[in-house]
Amino acid sequence: MEKKNKVTLGTIVFSILSVVWLAPIFIVLINSFKKKVFISKKPFSIPTGKEFVGLQNYVNGIKKIGFFQSFGYSLWITVASVALIILCTSMFAWYITRVKSKATTGLYYLCAFSMIVPFQMVMFTLSKLADIMHLGNPLGIVIVYLGFGAGLAVFMFCGFVKSIPLEIEEAAMIDGCNPLEIFFQIVLPVLKPTCISTAILQTMWIWNDYLLPYLVLDITKFKTIPIAIQYLKGGYGAVDMGAMMAMLVLAIIPIVIFYLFCQKYIIEGVVAGAVKG
C-alpha cells in the first residue's frame, strides 16, 4: 500500500513538472497565431476573433528571413556533422579501447576532459582560428562540430565497445577480415544503440545551436535558422513577435519529430555506453 502511494505521488509530481516544461512551447504555439499587439497584451490567451490571424505570421516570417534557405543550411550542417561525429568517434573509440597503451589512455582522458571545458573559454580563440583556416562556411563548420562533439561521443562509444567480446573480432580476423571489415561488418552493427542515442543528442545540440555558427560562419552569406530568426528584430529594438513565434514553431517541429521517432533508443544507448564494460 505504501509503495502504491509513493508511485501516485511520483506520478503527480512528474505530471506537474511535465506541464511546467511544456507550457513555454504551448505559449509560443498559441502566440504564433495572434496579431502582434495581442501577443504583448494577452500572451497567455487562446487566439479568437480579431486576435486570430491564421497563418499570416508564418507567411511573413518565411518571407522576411528566407526560412527555406536557412532550413537547408541547418539541415546540411546537422546531418553532415552528426554523420561525421558518429563515424569518426566510433572508429576512434574502438581503436583506443582495443589498443592498450599509455598514448591511447591519454587520448581517452583528453576526450573526457574536453566535455568539462566551458565553451566560453575557447570561443574567441576558436573564432580567430576558424577565420584563419577559412572555416566560415557550411562545410568548414562541420569540422568544428566534430571537434566539440567528439568528447561525449567517444566516452559513450568506449563504454559500449568494452562490452563487445573480443573473441568475435578474433574469429573474424581468422576468417580473413582486415581491420576495416571487422569494424564495419562486426563492430558497427553492434554499436547501433549507442550510434542512435549519440545521433539524437548531437542532433538536438547542433540544430538548436546559435553561438557557434554565429562565431564561425560568415553570416552575410550563411545563416542557420537560430541566426536567421534574430533578424526579425528591427531598428530601435522593435521585434516582429508574431513572425518570431511562428518561426520558432517551425524550428522546433523537425527536432521534435526526430526525437519522438528515436526516443526509445536514448536510455538504451546512454546506459550501454556509460555503464557497460
BAFI-3210 file (N, C-alpha, C; in Angstrom, 3 decimals, decimal comma, padded with zeros to 6 digits):
// residues 277
n [1|2|3|4|5|6|7|8|9|10|11|12|13|14|15|16|17|18|19|20|21|22|23|24|25|26|27|28|29|30|31|32|33|34|35|36|37|38|39|40|41|42|43|44|45|46|47|48|49|50|51|52|53|54|55|56|57|58|59|60|61|62|63|64|65|66|67|68|69|70|71|72|73|74|75|76|77|78|79|80|81|82|83|84|85|86|87|88|89|90|91|92|93|94|95|96|97|98|99|100|101|102|103|104|105|106|107|108|109|110|111|112|113|114|115|116|117|118|119|120|121|122|123|124|125|126|127|128|129|130|131|132|133|134|135|136|137|138|139|140|141|142|143|144|145|146|147|148|149|150|151|152|153|154|155|156|157|158|159|160|161|162|163|164|165|166|167|168|169|170|171|172|173|174|175|176|177|178|179|180|181|182|183|184|185|186|187|188|189|190|191|192|193|194|195|196|197|198|199|200|201|202|203|204|205|206|207|208|209|210|211|212|213|214|215|216|217|218|219|220|221|222|223|224|225|226|227|228|229|230|231|232|233|234|235|236|237|238|239|240|241|242|243|244|245|246|247|248|249|250|251|252|253|254|255|256|257|258|259|260|261|262|263|264|265|266|267|268|269|270|271|272|273|274|275|276|277]
n.u [000,838|001,947|003,920|002,341|001,233|003,517|004,157|001,924|002,220|004,634|003,848|002,084|003,814|005,675|003,919|003,119|005,582|005,963|003,951|004,865|007,264|006,302|004,684|005,946|006,390|003,792|002,783|004,310|003,341|000,532|000,737|001,842|-000,209|-001,431|-002,186|000,338|000,067|-001,568|-000,044|001,663|-000,176|-001,996|-000,579|-001,067|-003,524|-005,941|-005,976|-008,652|-011,372|-010,749|-008,125|-006,976|-004,961|-004,541|-002,426|-000,812|001,360|003,251|003,665|004,679|007,017|008,514|009,017|010,481|012,911|013,995|013,419|013,490|015,959|017,686|016,820|017,767|020,576|020,838|019,916|021,796|024,229|023,647|023,049|025,412|027,387|026,617|026,742|029,493|030,601|029,639|030,775|033,614|034,197|033,294|034,993|037,422|037,013|036,797|039,392|041,093|040,156|040,678|043,424|045,746|047,606|049,816|049,514|046,958|045,362|045,843|044,718|042,038|041,407|041,825|039,710|037,577|038,099|037,613|034,884|034,230|035,228|034,396|032,603|032,894|035,482|037,050|035,938|036,575|039,208|038,724|037,047|038,831|040,756|039,168|038,591|041,129|041,648|039,730|037,125|034,580|032,097|029,391|030,589|033,069|032,334|031,366|033,623|034,434|032,329|032,732|035,032|034,064|031,997|033,155|034,099|031,973|030,817|032,921|033,334|030,900|030,894|033,227|032,579|030,633|031,997|033,720|032,086|031,760|032,499|035,846|036,533|034,832|035,779|038,327|037,719|036,661|038,944|040,537|039,097|039,857|039,265|040,055|041,103|039,294|037,101|036,351|035,515|033,347|031,632|031,319|031,703|030,466|027,643|026,873|027,149|024,908|022,711|024,059|025,008|022,618|021,553|023,615|023,464|020,961|021,353|023,440|022,239|020,098|021,574|023,208|021,327|019,856|021,781|023,130|025,267|027,833|027,647|027,206|029,609|031,468|030,527|030,262|028,088|026,947|026,533|025,758|023,236|022,008|018,952|018,479|020,075|018,974|016,416|016,906|017,116|014,648|014,361|013,907|014,859|015,870|015,223|012,790|010,613|009,255|007,040|005,023|005,802|008,251|007,507|006,156|008,236|009,834|008,239|008,265|010,964|011,173|009,593|010,842|012,928|011,557|009,940|011,951|013,078|010,900|010,591|012,900|013,210|013,025|015,450|017,227|017,678|018,508|020,868|022,456|022,780|024,045|026,429|027,594|027,748|028,276|030,951]
n.v [-001,209|001,181|001,479|001,868|004,393|005,979|005,745|006,994|009,609|010,264|010,189|012,354|014,487|014,386|014,769|017,394|018,672|018,066|019,577|022,128|022,224|021,948|024,119|026,626|025,987|025,597|028,177|029,639|028,439|029,142|031,899|032,264|032,454|034,864|038,406|040,922|042,966|041,808|039,808|040,913|042,090|040,047|037,447|034,846|033,972|032,125|032,481|034,187|035,401|038,734|038,595|036,394|035,426|033,466|031,825|033,937|035,066|033,080|033,090|035,707|035,556|033,556|034,820|037,086|036,211|034,405|031,631|028,950|028,708|029,056|026,877|024,832|025,179|024,669|022,024|020,661|021,170|019,976|017,230|016,423|016,947|015,305|012,765|012,632|012,836|010,470|008,447|008,952|009,100|006,651|004,814|005,732|005,357|002,575|001,859|002,984|001,601|-001,093|-001,129|-001,138|001,185|003,725|006,011|005,769|005,637|008,165|009,712|009,012|010,116|012,789|013,265|012,845|014,913|017,111|017,379|018,827|021,328|024,660|026,255|028,978|029,521|029,025|030,205|032,683|032,315|030,163|031,346|033,128|031,310|029,774|031,702|032,198|029,719|029,595|028,524|029,439|028,520|026,324|023,792|023,936|024,413|021,994|020,483|021,814|021,245|018,508|018,430|019,562|017,845|015,388|014,550|013,678|011,705|009,844|008,990|007,665|005,656|004,214|002,995|001,172|-000,404|-001,843|-003,806|-005,582|-008,824|-009,798|-012,086|-012,389|-010,573|-011,613|-014,057|-013,203|-012,092|-014,344|-015,549|-014,036|-011,310|-007,869|-005,020|-002,840|-004,174|-005,743|-003,752|-002,420|-004,527|-006,116|-004,730|-002,104|-002,637|-003,754|-001,586|-000,089|000,825|002,749|004,435|005,534|006,843|008,660|010,110|011,338|013,026|014,678|015,789|017,326|019,230|020,483|021,356|023,281|025,077|028,281|030,077|029,024|028,725|031,450|032,628|031,351|031,004|032,827|035,129|036,877|035,500|032,895|031,636|029,947|028,531|029,428|031,773|033,254|033,816|035,771|038,015|039,071|041,104|044,550|047,982|050,080|048,287|047,103|044,333|041,814|040,100|038,232|036,961|035,986|034,140|032,310|031,367|030,181|028,031|026,564|025,942|024,270|022,031|020,034|018,899|017,930|015,954|014,228|013,497|012,222|010,046|008,607|008,292|006,002|004,784|006,265|005,996|003,348|003,432|005,355|004,228|001,847|002,817|004,212|002,594|-000,158|-002,570]
n.w [000,000|000,813|-001,119|-003,370|-002,834|-002,986|-005,675|-006,786|-005,787|-006,984|-009,654|-009,760|-009,151|-011,306|-013,388|-012,972|-013,338|-016,015|-017,228|-016,563|-018,030|-020,631|-020,959|-021,887|-024,621|-025,529|-025,157|-026,986|-029,322|-029,392|-029,516|-031,965|-033,728|-033,341|-033,614|-033,620|-031,636|-029,707|-028,669|-026,823|-025,069|-024,289|-023,632|-022,754|-023,573|-025,538|-029,030|-030,487|-032,537|-033,445|-032,654|-033,812|-036,515|-038,323|-040,617|-041,214|-039,816|-040,159|-042,917|-043,260|-041,710|-043,031|-045,468|-044,673|-043,447|-045,185|-044,869|-045,895|-047,154|-044,961|-043,514|-045,144|-044,861|-042,087|-041,996|-043,618|-042,208|-039,737|-040,364|-041,759|-039,822|-037,642|-038,834|-039,444|-036,892|-035,649|-037,280|-037,179|-034,386|-033,412|-034,673|-033,650|-030,896|-030,817|-031,580|-029,518|-027,386|-027,896|-028,432|-026,130|-024,509|-023,199|-024,678|-025,966|-023,705|-022,634|-024,698|-024,435|-021,918|-022,506|-024,265|-022,495|-020,730|-022,347|-022,310|-020,076|-020,353|-020,486|-023,127|-023,405|-022,708|-024,897|-027,104|-028,356|-029,239|-030,907|-032,834|-034,082|-035,063|-036,801|-038,684|-039,757|-040,913|-042,804|-042,310|-042,266|-043,433|-044,535|-044,877|-043,567|-040,874|-040,081|-039,487|-037,199|-035,459|-035,232|-033,648|-031,232|-030,574|-030,195|-027,665|-025,806|-027,451|-027,901|-025,278|-024,740|-026,754|-026,145|-023,719|-024,576|-026,474|-024,877|-023,917|-025,954|-026,913|-027,311|-028,642|-030,821|-032,720|-033,072|-034,214|-036,648|-037,740|-038,078|-040,073|-042,189|-042,358|-042,660|-040,577|-041,180|-042,318|-040,148|-038,388|-039,761|-040,442|-038,194|-035,642|-035,847|-036,484|-034,010|-032,397|-032,802|-030,974|-029,367|-031,353|-032,316|-030,041|-029,557|-031,931|-031,619|-029,359|-030,300|-032,560|-031,519|-030,140|-032,173|-034,098|-032,692|-031,966|-031,505|-030,858|-031,692|-034,630|-035,134|-034,391|-036,062|-038,764|-041,871|-041,634|-043,367|-045,646|-044,989|-043,035|-040,298|-038,977|-036,192|-036,209|-038,333|-037,360|-035,486|-037,037|-037,286|-035,618|-035,563|-036,240|-033,474|-031,448|-032,052|-032,520|-034,518|-033,173|-033,731|-036,170|-035,272|-033,262|-034,880|-036,541|-034,636|-033,913|-036,327|-036,346|-034,190|-034,769|-036,629|-035,036|-032,847|-034,021|-034,937|-032,469|-031,153|-032,828|-032,369|-029,635|-028,022|-028,111|-026,619|-023,722|-023,695|-025,252|-023,900|-021,329|-022,030|-023,129|-021,021|-018,771|-019,251|-019,452]
ca.u [000,000|002,872|004,570|001,355|001,130|004,720|004,024|000,923|002,825|005,626|003,121|001,570|004,950|006,213|002,903|003,221|006,824|005,750|003,157|005,738|008,213|005,598|003,963|006,541|006,170|002,376|002,616|004,868|002,441|-000,705|001,058|002,214|-001,434|-002,018|-001,655|001,483|-000,335|-002,184|000,982|002,152|-001,263|-002,599|000,316|-001,496|-004,888|-006,123|-006,383|-010,005|-011,894|-009,805|-006,750|-006,510|-004,541|-004,288|-001,039|-000,165|002,670|004,154|003,987|005,547|008,315|009,222|009,479|011,441|014,223|014,451|013,399|013,840|017,404|018,272|016,500|018,712|021,885|020,755|019,777|023,084|025,215|023,282|023,202|026,821|028,141|026,274|027,288|030,947|030,885|029,406|031,757|034,985|034,359|033,112|036,244|038,451|036,742|037,146|040,854|041,739|039,705|041,335|044,883|046,065|048,911|049,736|049,041|045,509|044,755|045,897|043,740|040,710|041,205|041,700|038,324|036,711|038,347|037,020|033,462|034,024|035,792|033,326|032,782|033,282|036,935|037,753|035,161|037,253|040,328|038,136|036,574|040,005|041,348|038,264|038,750|042,425|041,578|038,633|036,089|033,306|031,122|028,709|031,482|034,094|031,798|031,197|034,871|034,416|031,391|033,372|035,909|033,323|031,115|033,897|034,301|030,849|030,620|033,976|033,059|029,797|031,290|034,234|031,895|029,931|032,968|034,266|031,146|031,768|033,517|036,980|036,593|034,115|036,694|039,419|037,198|036,575|040,306|040,969|038,394|040,482|038,810|041,010|040,517|038,124|035,982|035,922|034,774|032,084|030,773|031,120|031,607|029,494|026,252|026,628|027,121|023,721|022,000|024,840|025,020|021,338|021,433|024,573|022,908|019,870|021,914|024,201|021,308|019,390|022,529|023,653|020,188|019,428|022,928|023,177|026,518|028,940|027,504|027,321|031,021|032,283|030,026|030,139|026,628|026,451|026,221|025,180|022,504|021,195|017,636|018,550|020,633|018,016|015,292|017,307|016,991|013,293|014,445|014,072|015,597|015,484|014,728|011,472|010,620|008,009|006,848|004,194|006,641|009,269|006,868|005,869|009,487|010,270|007,453|008,801|012,295|011,023|008,894|011,688|013,699|010,601|009,587|013,122|013,214|009,829|010,836|014,084|013,372|013,148|016,843|018,078|018,092|019,249|022,203|023,211|023,139|025,023|027,711|028,177|027,815|028,845|032,391]
ca.v [000,000|002,311|001,589|002,422|005,818|006,619|005,811|008,011|010,903|010,496|010,486|013,721|015,416|014,409|015,356|018,847|019,086|017,982|020,741|023,296|022,212|022,082|025,401|027,618|025,583|025,868|029,630|030,035|027,959|029,929|033,273|032,310|032,700|036,118|039,668|041,375|043,771|040,963|038,951|041,645|042,370|038,816|036,365|033,522|033,685|031,413|033,475|034,081|036,638|039,636|038,245|035,280|035,853|032,292|031,518|035,141|035,209|032,109|033,591|036,875|035,124|032,826|035,793|038,047|035,656|033,393|030,455|027,688|028,696|028,805|025,491|023,995|025,246|023,967|020,595|020,154|021,216|018,992|015,864|016,159|016,944|014,110|011,601|012,626|012,554|009,052|007,628|009,150|008,799|005,211|004,172|006,146|004,684|001,158|001,734|003,248|000,581|-002,365|-000,964|-000,673|001,823|004,998|007,017|005,648|006,008|009,622|010,255|008,826|011,101|014,094|013,354|013,010|016,257|018,110|017,541|019,735|022,644|025,567|026,793|030,379|029,617|028,842|030,691|033,750|031,680|029,358|032,248|033,619|030,180|029,429|032,730|031,974|028,481|029,741|027,550|030,129|028,062|025,113|022,637|024,121|024,323|020,571|020,077|022,394|020,457|017,228|018,625|019,802|016,719|014,137|014,138|012,880|010,539|008,866|008,452|006,709|004,521|003,405|002,151|000,079|-001,288|-002,731|-004,908|-006,483|-009,883|-009,719|-013,333|-012,201|-009,910|-012,539|-015,050|-012,550|-011,934|-015,679|-015,791|-013,245|-009,919|-006,846|-004,169|-002,081|-005,116|-006,108|-002,634|-002,127|-005,701|-006,739|-003,808|-001,021|-003,076|-003,955|-000,265|000,641|001,602|003,921|005,330|006,241|007,771|009,736|010,927|012,147|014,073|015,619|016,487|018,352|020,296|021,201|022,018|024,438|025,892|029,646|030,794|028,533|029,208|032,912|032,971|030,716|031,201|034,141|035,271|037,656|034,540|031,649|031,806|028,827|029,001|030,290|033,084|033,955|034,286|037,008|039,127|039,617|042,317|045,734|049,092|050,592|047,214|046,596|042,904|041,270|038,953|037,219|036,197|035,273|032,974|031,350|030,752|029,297|026,798|025,815|025,451|023,211|020,862|018,934|018,235|017,190|014,747|013,346|012,992|011,272|008,856|007,865|008,425|004,719|004,352|007,152|005,390|002,126|003,740|006,061|003,273|000,912|003,476|004,773|001,639|-001,447|-002,669]
ca.w [000,000|000,905|-002,418|-004,289|-002,545|-003,497|-007,130|-007,078|-005,519|-008,042|-010,896|-009,650|-009,225|-012,662|-014,260|-012,792|-013,990|-017,463|-017,613|-016,447|-019,141|-021,909|-021,011|-022,805|-026,013|-025,815|-025,246|-028,284|-030,363|-029,475|-029,904|-033,376|-034,496|-032,886|-034,085|-032,825|-030,488|-028,684|-028,058|-025,647|-024,135|-023,775|-024,070|-022,296|-024,015|-026,800|-030,032|-031,042|-033,115|-034,101|-032,262|-034,636|-037,861|-039,146|-040,954|-041,719|-039,182|-040,773|-044,264|-043,102|-041,198|-044,087|-046,461|-044,110|-043,091|-046,135|-043,991|-046,543|-047,351|-043,641|-043,183|-045,888|-044,206|-040,798|-042,257|-044,094|-041,129|-038,713|-040,881|-042,045|-038,572|-036,854|-039,537|-039,278|-035,479|-035,376|-037,986|-036,692|-032,964|-033,173|-035,075|-032,700|-029,621|-030,996|-031,615|-028,230|-026,430|-028,197|-028,369|-024,788|-024,370|-022,488|-025,631|-026,128|-022,425|-022,564|-025,639|-023,852|-020,851|-023,141|-024,747|-021,329|-020,194|-023,241|-022,000|-018,941|-020,677|-020,926|-024,472|-023,303|-022,558|-026,173|-028,239|-029,087|-029,937|-031,978|-033,877|-034,806|-035,774|-037,905|-039,708|-040,406|-041,687|-043,773|-041,982|-042,102|-044,427|-044,044|-044,871|-042,539|-039,517|-039,774|-038,838|-035,858|-034,653|-034,944|-032,505|-029,994|-030,252|-030,059|-026,274|-025,316|-028,312|-027,608|-023,944|-024,843|-027,583|-025,440|-022,742|-025,242|-027,129|-023,848|-023,678|-027,108|-026,714|-028,225|-029,408|-032,087|-033,643|-033,359|-035,153|-037,958|-038,233|-038,537|-041,341|-043,240|-042,383|-042,249|-039,533|-041,643|-042,466|-038,794|-037,800|-040,440|-040,532|-036,882|-034,515|-036,049|-036,267|-032,579|-031,783|-033,269|-029,945|-028,986|-032,519|-032,397|-028,917|-029,816|-033,015|-031,070|-028,512|-031,124|-033,447|-030,757|-029,839|-033,368|-034,746|-031,902|-031,578|-032,048|-030,642|-032,515|-036,014|-035,174|-034,286|-037,091|-040,121|-042,487|-041,564|-044,501|-046,706|-044,469|-041,774|-039,830|-038,511|-034,995|-036,562|-039,191|-036,549|-034,818|-037,967|-037,211|-034,816|-036,388|-035,654|-032,157|-030,588|-032,466|-032,842|-035,058|-032,287|-034,370|-037,098|-034,497|-032,658|-035,948|-036,974|-033,546|-034,042|-037,468|-035,983|-033,190|-035,308|-037,127|-033,989|-032,017|-034,777|-034,891|-031,101|-030,883|-033,629|-031,896|-028,198|-027,340|-028,115|-025,833|-022,461|-024,015|-025,720|-022,862|-020,293|-022,593|-023,336|-019,807|-017,672|-019,610|-019,508]
c.u [000,869|003,546|003,626|001,217|002,332|004,651|003,044|001,484|003,846|004,966|002,605|002,693|005,470|005,207|002,947|004,467|006,686|004,976|004,022|006,692|007,537|004,906|004,621|006,323|004,731|002,137|003,153|003,915|001,202|-000,419|001,476|001,007|-002,115|-001,441|-000,591|001,060|-000,896|-001,185|001,515|001,055|-001,816|-001,766|-000,176|-002,895|-004,888|-006,622|-007,780|-010,389|-010,832|-008,353|-006,147|-006,175|-004,233|-002,806|-000,257|001,224|003,693|004,597|004,954|006,951|009,151|009,789|010,606|012,829|014,756|014,531|013,909|015,339|018,120|018,010|017,460|020,091|021,883|020,702|021,108|024,113|024,925|023,543|024,672|027,643|027,888|026,841|028,798|031,338|030,738|030,464|033,145|035,150|034,158|034,381|037,360|038,274|037,099|038,660|041,461|041,292|040,440|042,859|045,236|047,488|048,720|049,175|047,516|044,771|044,731|044,887|042,319|040,430|041,130|040,284|037,356|036,857|037,677|035,543|033,213|034,625|034,667|033,627|033,281|034,794|037,663|037,072|035,874|038,456|039,819|037,687|037,740|040,624|040,495|038,381|040,054|042,370|040,437|037,549|034,700|032,285|030,483|029,576|032,515|033,563|031,531|032,443|034,918|033,485|031,959|034,270|035,150|032,439|031,838|033,980|033,217|030,681|031,658|033,740|031,969|030,205|032,298|033,567|031,203|030,901|033,543|033,371|031,106|032,851|034,618|037,071|035,887|035,032|037,856|038,975|037,094|037,954|040,853|040,326|038,914|040,036|039,945|040,351|039,284|036,898|035,459|035,068|033,392|031,123|030,450|030,808|030,493|028,038|025,906|026,497|025,853|022,990|022,745|024,929|023,750|021,201|022,408|024,054|021,806|020,416|022,652|023,275|020,575|020,305|022,843|022,507|019,811|020,561|022,898|024,585|027,647|028,801|027,667|028,781|031,834|031,831|030,132|028,644|026,075|026,037|025,440|024,520|021,749|019,882|017,730|019,102|019,621|016,859|015,635|017,154|015,561|013,243|014,705|014,912|015,019|014,835|013,374|011,586|009,256|007,725|006,017|005,000|007,705|008,693|006,600|007,134|010,065|009,527|007,991|010,178|012,212|010,505|009,834|012,409|012,782|010,198|010,731|013,276|012,145|010,038|011,936|014,193|013,580|014,588|017,728|018,593|018,929|020,690|023,053|023,678|024,201|026,393|028,377|028,432|028,529|030,359|033,012]
c.v [001,255|002,557|002,230|003,922|006,578|006,777|006,901|009,413|011,256|010,854|011,917|014,738|015,529|014,952|016,877|019,380|019,064|019,190|022,000|023,378|022,426|023,427|026,423|027,282|025,875|027,364|030,161|029,643|028,834|031,367|033,391|032,551|034,007|037,307|040,158|042,089|042,906|040,020|039,605|041,842|041,109|037,599|034,968|033,130|032,925|032,417|033,197|035,422|037,455|039,371|037,232|035,759|034,664|032,062|032,747|035,346|034,267|032,583|034,766|036,466|034,422|033,788|036,664|037,448|034,663|032,038|029,194|027,586|028,406|027,374|024,539|023,996|024,478|022,455|019,997|020,087|020,148|017,571|015,522|016,065|015,678|012,855|011,496|012,299|011,065|008,175|007,739|008,733|007,321|004,439|004,483|005,430|003,205|000,964|001,919|002,260|-000,730|-002,289|-000,341|-000,118|003,126|006,090|006,965|005,999|007,524|010,271|010,133|009,885|012,523|014,308|013,565|014,417|017,326|018,347|018,573|021,117|023,550|026,158|028,232|030,555|029,604|029,546|031,797|033,219|030,870|030,234|032,759|032,506|029,786|030,439|032,535|030,765|028,480|028,666|028,177|029,796|026,766|023,858|022,748|023,946|022,877|020,036|020,590|021,602|019,077|017,350|018,790|018,616|015,428|013,642|013,217|011,603|009,459|008,210|007,383|005,469|003,623|002,468|000,971|-000,904|-002,286|-003,940|-005,905|-007,545|-009,798|-010,956|-013,218|-011,576|-010,828|-013,601|-014,467|-012,373|-013,255|-016,015|-014,917|-011,802|-008,980|-005,934|-003,385|-002,979|-005,543|-004,996|-002,481|-003,312|-006,325|-005,707|-002,786|-001,480|-003,287|-002,613|000,527|001,415|002,866|004,918|006,172|007,250|008,935|010,676|011,842|013,314|015,123|016,421|017,608|019,528|021,130|021,962|023,304|025,404|027,254|030,235|030,334|028,926|030,719|033,351|032,492|031,072|032,655|034,421|036,213|036,747|033,339|031,909|030,518|029,387|029,852|031,678|033,889|034,536|035,602|038,230|039,647|040,833|043,511|046,795|049,530|049,521|046,656|045,141|042,517|039,962|037,849|036,339|035,397|034,024|031,897|030,628|029,838|027,968|025,942|025,246|024,273|021,921|019,753|018,172|017,447|015,885|013,739|012,710|011,946|009,956|007,981|007,777|007,095|004,232|005,148|006,473|004,150|002,429|004,422|005,108|002,299|001,554|003,927|003,737|000,352|-001,407|-002,554]
c.w [000,000|-000,439|-003,435|-004,099|-003,082|-005,014|-007,518|-006,871|-006,600|-009,354|-010,888|-009,831|-010,653|-013,668|-014,183|-013,490|-015,514|-017,975|-017,594|-017,638|-020,494|-022,065|-021,948|-024,279|-026,424|-025,982|-026,577|-029,412|-030,493|-029,904|-031,358|-034,280|-034,101|-033,632|-033,100|-031,549|-029,365|-028,029|-026,795|-024,605|-023,490|-024,195|-023,725|-022,779|-025,331|-027,843|-030,592|-031,645|-033,812|-033,712|-033,237|-036,051|-038,763|-039,364|-041,423|-041,110|-039,796|-042,157|-044,175|-042,662|-042,257|-045,125|-045,919|-043,894|-044,119|-045,453|-044,678|-046,840|-046,033|-043,187|-043,891|-045,274|-042,889|-040,999|-042,695|-042,966|-040,094|-039,185|-041,104|-040,766|-037,766|-037,510|-039,342|-037,841|-035,191|-036,021|-037,363|-035,236|-032,658|-033,559|-034,078|-031,363|-029,693|-030,937|-030,224|-027,155|-026,646|-028,112|-027,027|-024,752|-023,604|-023,397|-025,784|-024,838|-022,266|-023,492|-025,100|-022,788|-021,407|-023,673|-023,594|-020,743|-021,044|-022,945|-020,903|-019,189|-021,172|-022,303|-024,423|-023,170|-023,897|-027,341|-029,023|-029,863|-031,123|-033,142|-034,728|-035,645|-036,979|-039,038|-040,479|-041,337|-042,705|-043,570|-041,856|-043,167|-043,928|-044,039|-043,754|-041,133|-039,101|-039,069|-037,399|-034,941|-034,319|-033,724|-031,203|-029,601|-029,958|-028,620|-025,752|-026,127|-028,033|-026,253|-023,998|-025,633|-026,873|-024,433|-023,382|-025,879|-026,129|-023,601|-024,830|-026,907|-027,770|-029,114|-030,763|-033,135|-034,026|-034,358|-036,564|-038,576|-038,763|-039,884|-042,481|-043,334|-041,973|-041,217|-039,967|-041,798|-041,107|-038,192|-038,431|-040,477|-039,178|-035,797|-034,700|-035,922|-034,798|-031,860|-032,112|-032,168|-029,532|-030,129|-032,560|-031,257|-029,068|-030,896|-032,499|-030,261|-029,335|-032,036|-032,720|-030,434|-031,085|-034,016|-034,014|-031,576|-032,279|-031,995|-031,554|-033,988|-036,133|-035,145|-035,486|-038,502|-040,590|-042,622|-042,621|-045,658|-046,195|-043,116|-041,461|-039,278|-037,242|-035,297|-037,370|-038,385|-035,863|-035,724|-038,069|-036,298|-035,733|-035,712|-034,324|-031,274|-030,961|-032,915|-033,395|-034,310|-032,931|-035,299|-036,347|-033,855|-033,707|-036,395|-035,890|-033,603|-035,182|-037,169|-035,017|-033,804|-035,791|-036,020|-033,051|-032,705|-034,728|-033,513|-030,793|-031,627|-033,025|-030,377|-027,481|-027,263|-027,158|-024,576|-022,715|-024,398|-024,669|-021,785|-020,791|-022,699|-022,057|-018,727|-018,040|-019,649|-018,140]
res [m|e|k|k|n|k|v|t|l|g|t|i|v|f|s|i|l|s|v|v|w|l|a|p|i|f|i|v|l|i|n|s|f|k|k|k|v|f|i|s|k|k|p|f|s|i|p|t|g|k|e|f|v|g|l|q|n|y|v|n|g|i|k|k|i|g|f|f|q|s|f|g|y|s|l|w|i|t|v|a|s|v|a|l|i|i|l|c|t|s|m|f|a|w|y|i|t|r|v|k|s|k|a|t|t|g|l|y|y|l|c|a|f|s|m|i|v|p|f|q|m|v|m|f|t|l|s|k|l|a|d|i|m|h|l|g|n|p|l|g|i|v|i|v|y|l|g|f|g|a|g|l|a|v|f|m|f|c|g|f|v|k|s|i|p|l|e|i|e|e|a|a|m|i|d|g|c|n|p|l|e|i|f|f|q|i|v|l|p|v|l|k|p|t|c|i|s|t|a|i|l|q|t|m|w|i|w|n|d|y|l|l|p|y|l|v|l|d|i|t|k|f|k|t|i|p|i|a|i|q|y|l|k|g|g|y|g|a|v|d|m|g|a|m|m|a|m|l|v|l|a|i|i|p|i|v|i|f|y|l|f|c|q|k|y|i|i|e|g|v|v|a|g|a|v|k|g]
***
